[in-house]
Amino acid sequence: MIKTVFITSTEPYSGKSIVSLGIINMLLGKAQKIGYFKPIVSRNPAEHKSDHIQTVLSYFDLPITYEDAYAFSWQDAMHQSENESQGEMIDTIIRKYKKMEDKYDFTVVEGSDYQGEGTAFEFEVNASIAKNLGAPVIAVISGDSKTTAQIVNAAITVIRNFEGREIQVLALVANKVSAEQVDDVRELLTAQLPASVILTIIPSTRGLQAPTMKEIYDELPNSKLLFGKERLTNQVDNFVTGAMQVPNFLNFIKENVLIITPGDRGDIIIAALQANLSTSYPSIAGIVLTAGTEPEEPIIRLIEGLQTVVPIIAVKAGTFQTTTQIGNIRSKISADNTKKIQLAIDVFNKYVDVAKLDERIVTFKHSGGITPRMFQYQLTNWAKRQKKHIVLPEGNDERVLKAAARLISQEIVDLTILGNPDDITANIKRLGLNLDVSKINIVNPAASNNYQDYVNTLYELRKNKNVNLEMATDMMTDVSYFGTMMVFKGHADGMVSGAVHTTQHTIRPALQFVKTKPGISVVSSVFFMCLPDRVSVFGDCAVNPNPTAEQLAEIAISSAESSQRFGIEPRIAMLSYSSGTSGEGEDVEKVRRATEIVKTKRPDLKVEGPIQYDAAVDPIVGKSKLPGSEVAGQASVLIFPDLNTGNNTYKAVQRETGALAIGPMLQGLNKPVNDLSRGCTVDDIFNTVIITAIQAQEG
């Protein structure tokens, strides 16, 4: 049984952090307890803690102290070897690793960061650690600035070196390979590597190698930030020296360019800022002002009046020296740059054969129950299996565009966004989003080729409800009606709206012509409540104010089916203010009748009711109040008696526990249309689109 993997490189700046982040993310989708251990860190932790360890621990919220995550600094490791105490060093590493191994289902161990000196010695140290831990190796090599032959030779050499020491190589990752070399490298290595080695080729990814404005600000000596603190995460893909006349200078502006110019060149500064605002030019990443000069007061006043300002940094060094310093900056993935962390994980998922790797290393049994991270990982994988087309009607909302950028970058769904194409494109640029507009479909309803057809269809569907052609024409300019008609006509598989519009505005069109599934009389909703140690299904917290016993039973059955569909075993608790037979009153009787209806209609389901919330979720209370119950103390589907109780409870649980609430997901419609809260976050939109895509797969 494999319980660990050792990730190592054979040279500096190979990009093995991509593999570490990707594997930990993959494993956390399978098990709750994942450990991370880096035996040797580059610098003395008393002086400088490892950025990479802090990134891993904080991003994945691993319950590991920094001190437990490493054993030695590189300086200490060298000292041990010079004093012939390498055996003691290995013993200490094994002892710390074993302590972690006992606590976790799986432990990811990461080799040292090569410093460029003593490469052969450093390889021997990493190989010795891997062998003593009995850990199979994932080897990472860099293709940066190498010929195809050099990449292939480096790969074969590293495999032979590990196998010569009787260390199993699980996978080889050739990273930073130029796009032109990818096919040749893959063909040559496939022919020469052992069949047991999983081969991955990762092309050069500009977004991972390019520094951010913050990294440039931090690295440049005596730098001073004048403007744009909120945009320091801007990525720098190119840089240009602004030493020419403005018309000529504008010809050199490329996407995400950094402009380096003396601080007294007000004309260049103004031209750069105006180009950044213009839809005719690419986005500017930032400006570095050199030679110890800053803009004059009128220029400063002009910049202060702009709505959007890129980072402007002033330095004392000259233009040539500053340009050289910036060119030498190596970008890192840091804890505060979640955008780059997510990009690294996306790159890993895109190019690594995750299914094959998963099959080889995930052979452990995790500690029961489905955790929030497992649930979200599972959702993303399900959505990708059968890519669906989702329409987002609220293209004028920034949160929608930010969620769209994430969805497209991870290749989870195809998207249509409704709104004015020029406005949406301008907003994408203004927000600095990595969203290629050629990969989304932007539609202005009134200008759409389908507009008249949709009008006629709506008229035919609703003419018996006193909707005339003029009314249908007007209604179809409404993005909710247009988006819903896309779903009805099969031009989209599902719709997500409600970031701007009310629930009624969002779902009214769906109720009017998408309608409910056969045998379903009531549309209801569920939230997937991702609590720290489990995922629970809450229904109905968003749609039905005061359901009857019959409706409550139907909501319970629909919620159980949704629970099952999303990998959660349904154990239904019909909630009330009393448990079992103790309570009386109209409200309790309604829940009691609903419970009996569920048992009659679906005898295969585990259901308990009436039952109080504490008895439903707390094993001790549940056993005390309802001994012998299959549901009490371990309910996974909680059905609230009315909207008032359900809506307040889900919000209280969300706020007080920090739980992630995914939803609401509407149940019972013929095709998936889901509503958002107007206070939704980007994460809420992202997750709701994913569950909508999964719902659409059923059709």
TAJOMO-V388793 format. One record per helix or strand. SS is the DSSP state (alpha for helix, beta for strand). FROM is the first residue (numbers start at 1). TO is the last residue. If there is no record, write none. Layout:
((SS	FROM	TO) (SS	FROM	TO))
This chain:
((beta	4	9) (alpha	16	28) (beta	34	41) (alpha	51	59) (alpha	67	69) (beta	70	73) (alpha	74	82) (alpha	86	101) (beta	106	110) (alpha	119	133) (beta	136	142) (alpha	148	164) (beta	169	177) (alpha	182	192) (beta	198	203) (alpha	206	209) (beta	212	212) (alpha	213	219) (beta	224	227) (alpha	229	231) (beta	235	235) (beta	238	241) (alpha	246	250) (beta	257	262) (alpha	266	277) (beta	284	290) (alpha	297	304) (beta	311	314) (alpha	319	327) (alpha	338	351) (alpha	354	361) (alpha	372	385) (beta	389	392) (alpha	398	409) (beta	414	418) (alpha	421	430) (alpha	437	439) (beta	441	443) (alpha	445	447) (alpha	451	465) (alpha	469	475) (alpha	479	488) (beta	494	497) (alpha	503	514) (beta	516	516) (beta	524	531) (beta	534	539) (alpha	549	565) (beta	571	575) (alpha	586	601) (beta	606	611) (alpha	613	617) (alpha	619	625) (beta	637	639) (alpha	643	657) (beta	660	667) (beta	669	669) (beta	672	675) (alpha	682	698))
